[in-house]
Amino acid sequence: MKQKLLVTLLDTEGALQRLLGTAERRGFRVCAVHAEVVDSAQCHVAMTVESARDVALLARQLLRLHEVRKVCVA
C-alpha cells in the first residue's frame, strides 16, 4: 500500500540521505520524493512510500533522526 509522508527537516549536509536511508532500512520502498528548501535552515520533503507495514512506525522512526522536526502522514 502506498502512503505519503510530509517531513520538515533541518537543511544540513546528509539530512535527506539519512531520511531516505532510514525509510529503506525499515522496509519501506521509496516511490517518490519531492524536496524543497524553504529557507536557509529548513527543508520540506513530500515522500511516497510503499509497504505492507504500518506507515506510523516509519513516522516514529523518522522523528528519532536529529534533523527531523515534524512528520505528518497524509
Secondary structure, DSSP 8 states (H G I E B T S, - for coil): -EEEEEEEEE--TTHHHHHHHHHHHTT-EEEEEEEEE-SSSEEEEEEEEE-SS-HHHHHHHHHTSTTEEEEEE-
